Amino acid sequence: MSRTSIVQTSHQHDIPAAPPPARLPNRPARWLLTVTVTATLVWSLVNTDVGIASLVEGRQGAARLISGLFPPDLNGALLSRVGQAAVETLQISIAALVLGALLGLPLALLMAANVAAPRWLSGSARLLATGLRSVPELLWALLLVATVGLGPAAGVYAIALHGAGLLAKLCSEQMEAVDPAPVEAIRLTGASRTSTALLAILPQARANIASQLLYQWECNLRSSVIIGFVGAGGIGQELSVAMRLFRYQELATLMIVILILVLGVDRISRTFRTRLGAASTATDSAPVTLQQRINRHLTRRRA
């Protein structure tokens, strides 16, 4: 064989093979799916009376409500009472976050597929998490108010139970989305499930899990306003009284305080997310760090 033919053959081997042609989508099935989704949307809108007509019909009530909101009531006694209720709402959201994380994060570890917990254990954790989040916070609050009585404790327990189910699902998905290479490297050393989770899964997912916790805090704050309507404490309880007594100017003051709370928590959580994201970008999954973890684990096993 000549040198030219050898060079041509080697170049032919270097050329990657063309990818297989993409399969054309099934056009009848695609049209059927589009028609089904469109029909479902129209059916839902029509049967719930959503449209311009319902808005026009309620325009007079909306005008009376909006005109009654101005000017907001800035009475000193009211502002003092609203300030105390706002602080209680913030305390409810933080306490519920702590309790929800203490219950939800262990469930997330058991549910994550790459942790490989025993099937009966992961299945039980998944069932418990589904049950917790399938009951809305308002229903949990009604049940707990009847159990532990009126006050912020019922609100904390209600939000924490629902939040634990949500955190278990979302954080387990974050753990399952990590890079599998470090997980397999740790597992090949003979590490246990617990060691694999602590050394390879959680370090990669820690920034995203922290972001989920911060977002859950925002959700807890909004939920704590809603559950106040059933006597679970916080600013929602003041909001319920103002609406029942048609004190619209007081209602405007409460709405402004709620807006300030939500914006403040959103700003704080965004700042923490940015810092956690920057830190994780600089240090996550570096080969040296992974090698150090493997070496430490092997050293412990030899000892």
Residue pairs with C-beta under 8 A, 6 or more apart in sequence:
45 51
65 248
68 246
68 248
68 249
69 248
69 249
69 251
69 252
69 255
70 249
70 252
71 249
71 252
72 249
72 252
72 253
72 256
73 247
73 249
73 250
73 252
73 253
74 253
78 250
78 253
79 253
81 238
82 235
82 238
82 253
82 254
82 257
83 257
85 234
85 235
85 237
85 238
86 235
86 257
86 261
88 152
88 233
88 234
88 235
89 221
89 224
89 225
89 228
89 233
89 234
89 235
89 236
89 261
90 221
90 261
91 152
92 152
92 155
92 156
92 159
92 220
92 224
92 232
92 233
92 234
93 159
93 217
93 220
93 221
93 223
93 224
93 265
94 217
94 220
95 156
95 160
96 155
96 156
96 157
96 158
96 159
96 160
96 163
96 220
96 223
96 224
97 160
97 163
97 213
97 216
97 217
97 220
98 160
99 156
99 157
99 160
99 164
100 159
100 160
100 161
100 162
100 163
100 164
100 166
100 167
100 216
100 220
101 164
101 167
101 213
101 216
103 132
103 160
103 161
103 164
103 168
104 129
104 163
104 164
104 165
104 166
104 167
104 168
104 171
105 167
105 168
105 171
105 209
107 125
107 128
107 129
107 164
107 167
107 168
107 172
108 167
108 168
108 169
108 170
108 171
108 172
108 175
109 115
109 117
109 172
109 175
109 197
110 117
110 121
110 122
110 124
110 125
111 117
111 122
111 125
111 126
111 129
111 168
111 169
111 172
112 172
112 175
112 176
112 197
112 201
113 122
113 176
114 175
114 176
114 178
114 180
114 183
114 201
115 122
115 175
115 193
115 196
115 197
115 201
116 193
116 196
117 125
117 193
125 168
128 165
128 168
129 164
129 165
129 168
129 169
130 165
130 169
131 165
132 161
132 162
132 164
132 165
132 168
133 162
133 164
133 165
133 166
133 168
133 169
134 165
135 161
135 162
136 162
137 158
137 159
137 162
137 223
137 226
137 227
138 158
138 226
138 227
138 229
138 230
140 157
140 158
140 159
140 161
140 162
141 154
141 155
141 158
141 227
141 230
141 232
142 230
143 158
144 153
144 154
144 157
144 158
144 232
145 154
145 230
145 231
145 232
147 154
148 154
148 157
150 231
150 232
150 233
151 231
151 232
151 233
152 232
152 233
152 234
153 233
154 227
154 231
154 232
154 233
155 224
155 227
155 228
155 232
155 233
155 234
158 227
158 232
159 220
159 223
159 224
159 227
162 223
163 216
163 219
163 220
166 216
166 219
167 212
167 213
167 216
170 212
171 205
171 209
171 212
174 205
174 208
174 209
174 212
175 197
175 201
175 202
175 205
175 209
177 205
177 208
178 200
178 201
178 204
178 205
179 204
179 285
182 200
182 204
182 285
182 290
183 196
183 200
183 201
185 200
185 290
185 294
186 195
186 196
186 199
186 200
186 293
186 294
186 297
187 196
187 200
189 294
189 297
189 298
189 301
190 301
191 199
191 297
195 297
199 293
199 297
200 290
200 293
202 209
203 284
203 285
203 293
204 284
204 285
206 280
207 276
207 277
207 279
207 280
207 284
210 272
210 273
210 276
211 273
211 276
211 277
214 269
214 272
214 273
215 269
217 265
217 269
218 262
218 265
218 266
218 269
221 261
221 262
221 265
222 262
224 232
224 234
224 235
224 236
225 234
225 235
225 236
225 239
225 258
226 236
227 234
227 236
228 234
228 235
228 236
228 237
228 238
228 239
228 240
229 236
229 237
229 239
229 240
231 237
235 254
235 257
235 258
235 261
238 254
239 251
239 254
239 258
241 247
242 248
242 250
242 251
242 254
243 251
283 289
